[in-house]
Amino acid sequence: MQTVLSLPGSTCERTRISIERGAAITWIAACCVAAMLALATQGAAADLPTRPTLNLATIKTMVAAAEAEAARRNVQVTICVVDESGNLLFFEKADGATLNTIQFAQKKARHAAFYGQPSAAGAEAVKKGNVEVLAFPEFFPNQGGLPIKVGSVIVGGIAASGAKSEIDEAIAQAGLDAVFKR
């Protein structure tokens, strides 16, 4: 059995397509499913949570302040910024910073982002004899990395490496202060 479907809005006054009855039902069902999916995804997208993220302008502001603090203290450091998952967003090694600072800065920043605490807390845990923490992923017990938080949400980590650990942390803190203490 054949069904005739009229297609409104065609260039002809009236266009007719002759198809098998089963195919017509399948075609109509497919159109209905597509329309329902389109409506469902529009509503679902509106329900998705949003979270703050680091943008390039913010990163540049933090890094400029960290560089200024390093210059003020007359030290050559490596500066690193990562996102909340530890992915590298910014990296800069000063000409006079040693090669080991490349990995140290990244490890400090990742620790801060992963655990939402300064990397100095990792050093304190080890000093207290809690050596099993050394097996934790991205754990790095060395001062100089700080979490970047917007409210209670961790959006990344910033770290410096190349000077004494407390100076490294002060440089990272200057970067945070440039954005969060306005």
N, C-alpha and C positions, 0 to 999 in steps of 0.2 A: 504494500500500500504506500502511496506517495502523498506527501503533504506539501502544500505550497505556502511559503513564507513570504510576506511582503516586507521589504526593507524600506522604512521611511527615510526621508532625507536624501535620496539618491538623486543623481543629476537628471534621470528620466522622471517623467511624471509618476510612473509606477514600475518598479522593478520586481520581478518574481524569480525566486529560485526554487526549483523542484528538487527535493531530497527525500531519501528514505525516511519513514516515520521514526525509527530508532535513532537515526543520526540527528534528527531535529530535536529530539528530547535530550540527547547528549550535548548538543550545541547549546541549548537553553540552559541546561544544568551547569555547563562550564562557565557560561556568562554570569550566572547567579553566584557561583563559587568565587569567581574573580572579583565581583563587586563586593561580596562579603569580606574577602581577604583585604581588599583595599580599605574598607571602612575599619576593619579590625586593626590593621597596622597603624592607621592614623591615630586611633584611640590609644593603642599600646605605646606608641612613641611619646605621647603626651604624658603617660604615666611613668616613664623611665626616670629614675633619679638622676640628678645632675650633681656633679662634684667639681670643686675648684681644681684648676690645673696651673702649672707654671707656663707662662708665655715668655717669648723672647725679650720683651721690654723689661719684665720683672727680673729675669736672669741677668740682663745687662746692668740693671741698677744694682743688684746684689754684688756682682763681680766688680763693678767700678768702685764700690765702697770697700770691698775686701782688698782690692789692689791699693787703694789709697791708704788703708791701715797698714798693709805690708810695707809700703814706701815710708810711711811715718815711722815705723819701727826699724826701718833699714834692714829688712830681711828679704831673701829671695825664696819664694815659695811656689808650689804648684797649687792651683785652685781647681776644684771640681764641683760640679752640680749634677745631681741625678734626679730622676723622677721617683715616684713612690715605689716602683718596681726595681729600682737600681739601675735603670737604663741611663747611659751617659747623655746628658743634655749640653754640658759645657765642660771644656777642659783647657787649661792654660798652664804651661810650665815656664816659669821665669828663666831667663838665660843662665843665671847663677845657681838655680836649684839642681840638686843632684838627681841622678836617674832613678834612684829608689823611691823618690817622692811621687813618681808617676803612679805606681801601684798603691802606695800608701794613701794618697789623697782619694783615690777611687774607693778603696776599701773602707776608709773612714766615712765617706759620704754614704756608701751603700749600707753600712752598719746603722747609721743614723736613720736612714729611710726605712729600712726593714723593721727595726725595733722601736722606732719612734722615740728614741732617747739618744743623748749625746754618746759618742763612741767612748768617752771617758768613763761612762757607767760600765762598759765592758772591761776596761782596765781595772776598775775597782772590784768587779766580780772576781777576776783572776787573782788580784792581790789578797782577797779574802779566802782564797783556796778553792773557789768554785771552778775548777779546771774543766769540768764536763761541758761548760758553755763553749769551749773552744771547738767542739764538734758541731755547733749550730751553723746553719748556712749563713754566709755573709757576716759572720761575727768577727769583729776585729777589735781587740783590746788596746786601743791607742787613742789618746785624746786628740781632738782636732776636728771631729765631724759633728754636725748638729742637724737635727731634723728640721725640715721646713714645714710648718703647720699653718693652716688657715682654720682658725677656731680649733676644733679637735681633730680635724682631718689632716692626715699626713699627705703632703703633695710632693715630697722629695727630701733630699739631703744636700748639705753644702759642707765642704771640707777644705782645709788647707794643710799642706805638709811641706816641711823644709826648715822650720825653725824649732825652738823648744815647743813641746806639746801644748803648753798653756798659751803660748803666743799663737800657734796655729788655730787654737779654738777662738782666741780673741779676734783673729782675722775673719774667721767664719762668722762670728757673732756680729762683727761690723757689717757684713753683708746682709744678715737678717735684719739688723737695726735700720738699715737704709730703707727697707720696704715696710716693716711692721711697726716702727716707732716714728711715725710721721706726725 
